[in-house]
Amino acid sequence: MDLQLERVTEKEAKCKPDQSCLGFGRHFSDHMLVMSYTEGKGWHDASIQPYRNFSLDPAAMVLHYGQAIFEGMKAYRGKDGGIYLFRPADNLARMNLSAARLCMPQLEVDKVLAALKELLRLDQDWIPSAKGATLYIRPTMIATEAALGVRPAKQYLFFVILSPVGAYYPEGFNPVKIYVTDKYVRAVPGGVGHVKTAGNYAASIMAAVEAQQAGFTQVLWLDAVERRYIEEVGTMNIFFVIGEKIITPPLGGSILPGITRDSVIQVVKDWGLDIVERRITIDEVLAAQEDGSLTEIFGTGTAAVISPVGSLHYQGRDCLINHGKTGALSQRLFDELQAIQYGAKEDPYGWVIKL
C-alpha cells in the first residue's frame, strides 16, 4: 500500500488526557488512517493524517441509505512497555463479512493491518499505561457517493481513529445489571444482525435508554419471532453456567460472531470444561436460577472483555445471579485473556501481535 504521511504540527498536537479518568470514547489521538474507494479504480489515496473533520456532500449515500460498517479492537501497553494487538486480522476479516452483506468493497486485510501498525507506531504515546486502560481502535467504512436512489454506492471512505479508554462500563469489572426486553427486537435471521452495521446500533438505542433510565446497565435481547430465545446483550455476547455446562446461544444470522466470544470458547475447551452452543430460553434461565443450578452469567466483547452479570430483570421480576458477585469462571477468564492481551503470559493461540 502506497501510504502517505502527514504529521500534526506542534500547534495541532493535542494534550493527552489524565489516564485515571479516561472514560470510554471521549478522547481521540492526533492522527487517523484514511483511504478512498472508487468503483473501477479500487482503494486509493491511503494516508495517515491529522485527526480532523470530514466534508461530506448532503447527498452522500451513507446519510440516506445507511451503508456504514465498523469494527472495534484494542492496543495494549504491556508491563514490558511493548505494544500488543489482539486478533486484529480477525476483526478486519469480520469487517469484510459486514462489507459483503451491505454490498460494500472488500479490504485487503494484510495491507490495512500494515497501515494500522504504522498509525499505532506514530501515535504510540497515546496508548495508556494505567492498569485496565487501553487504546480503542475504531475502523469504519461509509458510502460517500453523492446520489439519491437505493443501490450500492460507487464511492466509499475507510478510516481508523484511535481513542484511549478506561473501563467500558462504570462498574468496571464488577457485576452489571441487565434488563431483558420482550418489547423491542434487534434483529432477525436473514437480516443484518450478524454484522457490525450502524443501523443495528441505532435500532437498539431506545431500549438501552429505557433500561438505563430504570437503573440497568444494558439490554438482553430475545429472538424477534417468539421473543423467548436469548440472543445477545447490546454490546456483548452472553454465556450461562448451568450445572456443569457453559451455554451460549449459537450463531444463526442474528447474533454478532464476537472475537472475544470465539476466544472464550477456545480457552474453556482447552481447560477441559463442557461448553455448548445451543438455543436457550429466558424461561430456562429463570428456572435454573430458581433451582440453584444457574451459577454464573457473563458477557464477552472487545470493549469490556469479560463482564459478569449480577442480576437480570424480566417482566417485573429481579433475579440475583451468584449473590450479585463475580463468579469464579468469569474472573478466571478475565485474568487469562487480559494476561494474553497484555503480553504477560505466553499466547498458545497465536492471537497476539507485538509491534
C-alpha positions in Angstrom: 0.0 0.0 0.0 1.3 3.4 -1.0 0.9 5.2 2.3 1.3 8.9 2.6 2.1 10.5 5.9 1.1 14.0 7.2 2.1 14.6 10.8 0.4 17.1 13.1 2.1 20.4 13.6 3.3 21.3 17.1 0.3 23.7 17.3 -2.2 20.9 16.2 -0.9 18.3 18.7 -3.4 17.6 21.4 -2.9 17.4 25.2 -3.2 13.9 26.4 -5.9 13.2 28.9 -5.5 12.1 32.5 -5.2 8.3 32.4 -7.1 8.0 35.7 -10.4 9.4 34.2 -10.4 8.4 30.6 -14.0 7.1 30.3 -14.8 5.5 27.0 -14.8 7.1 23.6 -14.3 10.7 24.8 -10.7 11.4 23.7 -9.0 10.8 20.3 -5.4 10.7 19.2 -3.5 13.1 16.9 -3.7 11.1 13.7 -6.0 8.8 11.7 -5.7 6.4 8.8 -7.8 7.3 5.7 -8.3 5.9 2.2 -10.9 6.2 -0.5 -12.6 3.7 -2.9 -13.9 4.4 -6.3 -15.6 1.8 -8.5 -13.3 0.8 -11.3 -10.3 2.2 -9.5 -10.3 0.4 -6.2 -8.8 1.6 -3.0 -6.6 4.7 -3.4 -5.1 7.7 -1.7 -4.2 5.9 1.6 -2.8 8.3 4.1 -2.1 8.8 7.8 -3.1 12.4 8.5 -4.0 14.7 11.4 -7.4 13.9 13.1 -9.8 16.3 11.5 -13.3 16.8 10.3 -14.6 15.2 7.1 -16.5 17.1 4.4 -19.5 15.2 3.0 -21.9 16.1 0.3 -25.5 16.4 1.7 -26.4 13.6 -0.8 -23.7 11.3 0.5 -25.4 7.9 0.3 -24.5 6.9 3.9 -26.7 9.7 5.1 -29.7 8.3 3.2 -29.3 4.6 2.9 -27.1 3.6 5.8 -24.2 1.9 4.2 -21.9 2.2 7.3 -20.0 -0.5 9.0 -17.3 -0.5 11.7 -15.1 -2.7 13.9 -13.7 -2.4 17.4 -10.3 -3.7 18.6 -7.7 -2.6 21.1 -4.0 -2.0 21.5 -2.5 -2.8 24.9 0.6 -1.5 26.7 2.3 -4.4 28.3 4.3 -4.3 31.6 7.4 -4.5 29.4 6.4 -1.3 27.6 5.6 -3.3 24.5 2.5 -2.7 22.4 0.2 -5.6 21.7 -2.7 -6.2 19.4 -5.3 -8.9 20.0 -6.6 -10.8 16.8 -6.6 -7.6 14.6 -6.7 -9.7 11.4 -9.8 -11.5 12.6 -11.5 -8.1 13.2 -10.7 -6.9 9.7 -11.8 -10.2 8.2 -15.1 -9.8 10.1 -15.3 -6.3 8.6 -15.1 -7.8 5.2 -18.1 -10.0 6.1 -20.0 -6.9 7.1 -19.0 -5.2 3.8 -20.1 -8.2 1.7 -23.5 -8.2 3.4 -24.0 -4.4 2.7 -22.6 -4.6 -0.9 -19.5 -2.6 0.1 -15.9 -3.1 -1.2 -13.6 -5.6 0.4 -10.4 -4.6 2.3 -7.0 -6.1 1.7 -6.5 -7.3 5.3 -2.7 -7.6 5.2 -2.2 -4.1 3.7 -4.7 -2.5 6.0 -3.1 -4.2 9.0 0.3 -3.0 8.0 -1.1 0.6 7.7 -2.7 0.3 11.1 0.6 -0.7 12.6 2.2 2.4 11.2 -0.6 4.6 12.7 -0.1 2.9 16.1 3.7 3.5 15.9 3.1 7.1 15.2 0.6 7.6 18.0 2.0 5.1 20.4 2.3 7.8 23.1 -1.5 7.7 23.2 -1.6 4.1 24.4 -2.2 4.3 28.1 0.0 2.5 30.7 -2.5 2.8 33.6 -3.9 -0.5 34.8 -7.0 -1.5 32.8 -6.7 1.3 30.3 -6.2 0.6 26.6 -6.2 2.2 23.2 -9.5 1.5 21.4 -9.2 1.2 17.6 -12.3 2.0 15.5 -12.1 1.1 11.8 -15.1 2.5 9.8 -16.3 2.4 6.2 -19.0 4.7 4.8 -20.6 5.3 1.4 -19.7 8.8 0.2 -21.1 8.9 -3.3 -23.4 11.9 -3.8 -26.5 10.4 -5.2 -30.1 9.5 -4.4 -31.6 6.1 -5.2 -31.5 2.8 -3.3 -28.4 0.9 -4.6 -24.8 0.2 -3.6 -22.7 3.3 -3.7 -19.8 3.7 -6.1 -17.5 5.6 -3.7 -16.5 4.9 -0.1 -14.3 6.2 2.6 -12.4 3.9 5.0 -10.9 5.4 8.2 -9.4 4.4 11.5 -9.4 6.5 14.6 -7.8 5.8 18.0 -9.2 6.5 21.5 -7.5 6.0 24.8 -10.1 4.4 27.1 -10.7 3.1 30.6 -13.4 0.6 31.6 -16.4 0.4 29.2 -18.9 0.1 32.0 -18.9 2.5 35.0 -19.0 -0.7 37.2 -15.6 -1.7 35.7 -15.2 -5.5 36.3 -17.9 -5.5 38.9 -21.2 -7.3 38.1 -23.7 -5.4 35.9 -27.5 -5.3 36.0 -29.2 -6.4 32.8 -32.7 -5.6 31.6 -34.3 -8.3 29.5 -36.6 -6.8 26.9 -39.6 -8.5 25.2 -41.0 -5.2 23.9 -38.3 -4.4 21.3 -36.3 -6.6 18.9 -32.9 -6.1 17.5 -32.5 -8.5 14.5 -34.0 -11.4 12.7 -32.4 -14.3 10.7 -31.9 -13.2 7.2 -31.3 -9.6 8.3 -28.1 -7.8 9.3 -27.9 -8.7 13.0 -24.7 -10.7 12.4 -22.7 -7.8 11.0 -21.5 -4.6 12.6 -23.5 -2.0 10.7 -24.5 1.3 12.2 -28.2 0.7 11.8 -28.2 -2.2 14.2 -27.0 0.1 16.9 -29.4 2.8 16.1 -32.2 0.3 16.4 -31.0 -0.6 19.9 -30.8 2.9 21.4 -34.4 3.3 22.6 -34.4 0.0 24.6 -31.0 0.9 26.0 -32.1 4.4 27.1 -35.2 3.0 28.8 -33.1 0.4 30.6 -30.6 2.9 31.8 -33.4 5.3 33.0 -34.6 2.3 35.1 -31.2 1.8 36.6 -29.9 -1.0 34.4 -26.5 -1.2 32.6 -27.5 -2.9 29.4 -30.3 -4.8 27.5 -30.5 -8.5 26.8 -32.2 -9.2 23.5 -34.6 -12.1 22.8 -35.4 -13.5 19.4 -37.7 -11.5 17.2 -40.1 -14.3 16.4 -41.1 -15.9 19.6 -39.4 -13.5 22.0 -38.3 -16.4 24.2 -34.8 -17.4 23.0 -31.9 -15.4 24.3 -29.6 -13.8 21.7 -27.1 -11.3 23.0 -26.6 -8.2 25.1 -26.4 -4.8 23.2 -22.6 -4.7 23.4 -21.7 -8.3 24.3 -22.3 -12.0 23.6 -23.7 -13.9 26.6 -22.8 -17.1 28.4 -24.6 -19.0 31.1 -23.1 -21.5 33.6 -25.8 -24.1 34.4 -24.9 -27.2 36.3 -21.6 -28.5 34.8 -22.2 -26.8 31.4 -21.4 -23.5 29.9 -24.1 -22.5 27.4 -24.0 -19.7 24.8 -26.6 -19.0 22.0 -25.5 -20.3 18.6 -24.6 -18.0 15.7 -27.7 -18.1 13.5 -27.7 -14.9 11.4 -29.0 -12.6 14.1 -26.1 -12.7 16.6 -22.7 -11.0 16.1 -19.8 -13.5 15.8 -17.8 -11.9 18.6 -14.0 -12.2 18.5 -13.9 -12.4 22.3 -16.8 -14.9 22.2 -14.7 -17.2 20.0 -11.7 -16.7 22.2 -13.6 -17.7 25.3 -15.0 -20.9 23.6 -11.5 -21.9 22.6 -10.0 -21.3 26.0 -12.6 -23.1 28.0 -12.4 -26.1 25.7 -8.7 -26.2 26.3 -9.4 -26.1 30.1 -11.5 -29.2 29.6 -14.8 -27.6 30.5 -18.1 -28.6 28.9 -19.2 -25.8 26.7 -22.1 -26.0 24.2 -23.6 -23.6 21.7 -27.4 -24.1 21.7 -30.7 -22.2 21.9 -31.7 -21.3 25.4 -34.9 -19.6 26.5 -35.3 -16.9 29.2 -37.6 -19.3 30.9 -34.9 -22.0 31.2 -32.5 -19.4 32.6 -35.0 -18.3 35.2 -35.9 -21.9 36.2 -32.2 -22.6 36.6 -31.9 -19.6 38.8 -34.8 -20.8 41.0 -33.4 -24.3 41.4 -29.9 -23.1 42.1 -28.3 -24.7 39.0 -27.5 -21.3 37.4 -24.2 -20.2 39.0 -22.9 -17.6 36.6 -23.8 -15.3 33.7 -21.2 -13.3 31.9 -20.9 -11.2 28.7 -17.9 -11.1 26.3 -16.8 -8.3 24.0 -13.9 -6.2 22.9 -14.9 -3.2 25.0 -15.5 -5.0 28.3 -13.6 -8.3 27.6 -15.5 -10.2 30.3 -18.4 -8.6 32.1 -20.0 -10.6 35.0 -23.8 -10.2 35.3 -25.1 -9.7 38.8 -28.8 -9.6 38.1 -31.4 -10.0 35.4 -34.7 -8.1 35.3 -37.5 -9.6 33.3 -41.2 -8.8 33.3 -41.1 -7.0 36.6 -39.0 -9.7 38.3 -35.4 -9.3 39.5 -33.2 -12.4 39.6 -30.0 -12.2 41.5 -27.1 -14.2 40.0 -24.4 -15.7 42.2 -25.5 -13.4 45.1 -24.7 -10.4 42.9 -21.0 -11.3 42.9 -18.4 -12.0 40.2 -18.2 -15.8 39.5 -15.1 -17.9 39.6 -15.2 -18.7 35.9 -15.7 -15.0 34.9 -12.7 -14.0 37.0 -10.6 -16.8 35.6 -11.4 -15.9 32.0 -10.9 -12.2 32.5 -7.5 -12.8 34.1 -6.5 -15.3 31.4 -7.5 -13.1 28.4 -6.0 -10.0 29.9 -2.7 -11.7 30.6 -2.6 -12.8 26.9 -3.7 -9.4 25.6 -1.1 -7.5 27.6 1.7 -9.9 26.7 2.1 -11.0 30.4 1.5 -14.7 29.5 2.5 -17.0 26.7 0.0 -16.9 23.8 -0.6 -20.5 22.7 -3.1 -19.5 20.1 -1.1 -17.0 18.0 -3.7 -14.3 18.7 -1.3 -11.5 19.8 0.8 -9.4 17.6 3.6 -7.3 19.2 4.6 -4.2 17.4 
